[in-house]
Amino acid sequence: MDRPRTQIEGLRRNDGFIGFLRHTGQQASFEQAAQRVLDRQTGGQLQNLRGQEAPYLFFEVPFPPTAPIRNAQIHVLGEGRGRKQRFDPQNTAVAIDLTTTRLGERWISLAIHQGVCRCSIRARTPEIVRAIEAHAPELTERLSVAGYLAAQVSASLWDGDRISEAVGLFAQFAGVSVQV
């Protein structure tokens, strides 16, 4: 059941609610917010269609408009095809597309192969890259505590091209079309 979509559409058809919004001058704001929720839900469903081709999961973490995190989209990729698809904590890739109010946009990749974790954090400004590099030993230690003893953490500049990054995630799936 598509519960959020059903509830939003029910509110859109509720004459009393729409009348209240119109009377208080909030109808346009409600319509914009409702459409954003529906668009995000549809986008997540489309992204997860890749899970039929290979072990892949996509989700977006919602935050209120005043939260310090503006955007958090998570991509999880496993290994195998067909019935052999699986998510193995020792052989998985996770990409986090993150936007915050203080540190801006970042693309964080955690590639775990045979229990060894390589964490790459890409940011839009040299200042943020330097800050991440300064804290890389602490991040490495925390990954070690989480069970990834030979973890490596690096930081680099990023042009902010989310589409190229997402396409790169699927490059490992031979024969999968990633045309936009």
C-alpha positions in Angstrom: 0.0 0.0 0.0 1.2 3.5 -0.9 0.2 5.1 2.4 1.9 8.5 2.2 0.6 9.1 -1.4 -2.9 8.0 -0.3 -2.9 10.3 2.7 -1.6 13.3 0.7 -4.2 12.7 -2.0 -6.9 12.5 0.7 -5.9 15.8 2.1 -5.9 17.3 -1.4 -9.5 16.2 -1.9 -10.6 17.3 1.6 -12.7 20.5 0.9 -12.6 21.6 4.5 -8.8 21.3 4.8 -8.2 23.0 1.4 -10.6 25.8 2.4 -8.7 26.3 5.7 -5.4 26.5 3.7 -6.8 28.9 1.2 -8.3 31.1 4.1 -4.9 31.2 5.9 -2.9 31.7 2.8 -1.1 28.4 3.1 -2.5 26.5 0.1 0.4 27.1 -2.2 2.9 26.1 0.4 1.0 22.9 1.1 0.8 22.0 -2.6 4.5 22.6 -3.0 5.4 20.5 0.1 3.0 17.8 -0.9 4.5 17.6 -4.4 8.0 17.5 -3.1 7.1 14.5 -0.9 5.4 12.7 -3.8 8.4 13.4 -6.1 10.9 12.1 -3.6 8.8 8.9 -3.0 8.5 8.3 -6.7 12.3 8.9 -7.2 13.1 6.4 -4.5 10.8 3.8 -6.0 12.4 4.3 -9.4 15.9 4.1 -7.9 15.1 0.8 -6.2 14.1 -0.8 -9.5 17.9 -1.3 -9.9 17.5 -3.9 -7.1 16.0 -6.3 -9.6 19.2 -6.3 -11.6 21.7 -6.4 -8.8 21.7 -6.1 -5.0 21.0 -2.4 -4.7 19.0 -0.3 -2.2 18.3 3.4 -2.3 16.6 5.6 0.3 16.4 9.2 1.2 16.4 10.3 4.8 13.9 13.1 5.4 14.7 16.0 7.6 12.6 19.0 8.7 13.3 22.3 6.8 15.2 23.8 9.8 17.5 20.8 10.3 21.3 21.2 9.8 21.2 18.3 7.3 19.4 19.4 4.1 19.8 16.2 2.0 20.8 12.7 2.7 20.5 10.1 0.0 21.9 6.6 0.6 22.9 4.0 -2.0 23.8 0.5 -0.8 25.3 -2.0 -3.3 26.0 -5.7 -2.6 27.3 -8.4 -4.9 26.0 -11.1 -7.1 23.3 -11.5 -9.7 20.0 -13.3 -9.8 19.4 -15.6 -6.9 22.9 -15.0 -5.7 22.3 -11.4 -4.8 23.2 -10.5 -1.3 24.4 -7.7 1.1 27.5 -8.9 2.9 28.9 -6.5 5.5 32.4 -7.6 4.5 31.8 -6.9 0.8 29.5 -4.0 0.2 29.7 -0.4 -1.1 27.7 2.5 0.5 27.5 5.9 -1.0 26.1 8.9 0.9 25.1 12.0 -0.9 25.0 14.6 1.9 24.3 18.3 2.2 24.5 20.1 5.5 24.2 23.8 6.4 27.8 24.2 7.7 29.9 21.8 5.6 28.0 22.0 2.4 27.7 19.2 -0.2 29.7 15.9 0.2 29.8 12.6 -1.5 30.9 9.9 0.9 31.9 6.4 -0.4 32.5 3.4 1.8 33.9 0.5 -0.2 34.3 -2.6 1.9 36.1 -5.5 0.3 37.0 -8.6 2.3 36.5 -6.6 5.4 38.8 -3.8 4.4 37.1 -0.4 4.3 38.2 2.5 2.1 36.3 5.7 3.0 36.5 8.5 0.5 34.9 11.8 1.4 34.6 14.4 -1.4 33.7 18.0 -0.7 33.2 21.1 -2.7 35.7 23.5 -1.0 39.4 23.2 -0.1 38.6 24.3 3.5 36.2 21.4 4.1 38.7 18.9 2.5 41.4 20.2 4.8 39.0 19.8 7.8 38.2 16.2 6.8 41.9 15.4 6.3 42.6 16.8 9.8 40.0 14.4 11.3 40.9 11.4 9.1 42.8 9.6 11.9 39.8 9.9 14.2 37.5 8.6 11.5 39.9 5.7 10.8 39.9 4.9 14.5 36.1 4.9 14.6 35.9 2.6 11.6 38.4 0.3 13.4 36.2 0.2 16.5 33.3 -0.7 14.1 35.3 -3.8 13.0 37.2 -2.5 10.0 40.7 -2.8 11.3 42.6 -1.8 8.1 40.4 1.2 7.3 41.7 4.0 5.1 40.1 7.5 5.0 40.8 10.1 2.3 39.4 13.5 1.3 39.4 15.2 -2.0 37.7 18.1 -3.9 34.5 17.3 -5.7 32.7 19.1 -8.5 29.3 18.3 -7.1 28.2 16.2 -10.1 25.8 13.7 -8.4 24.7 12.2 -11.6 28.2 11.1 -12.6 28.8 9.7 -9.1 25.5 7.7 -9.3 26.4 6.4 -12.8 29.8 5.4 -11.4 28.1 3.3 -8.8 26.5 1.2 -11.5 29.5 0.9 -13.7 30.4 -2.4 -11.9 27.2 -4.0 -13.2 28.2 -5.1 -16.7 25.4 -4.9 -19.2 23.3 -2.5 -17.2 22.3 0.6 -19.1 22.9 3.8 -17.2 21.9 6.2 -20.0 20.2 9.4 -18.7 
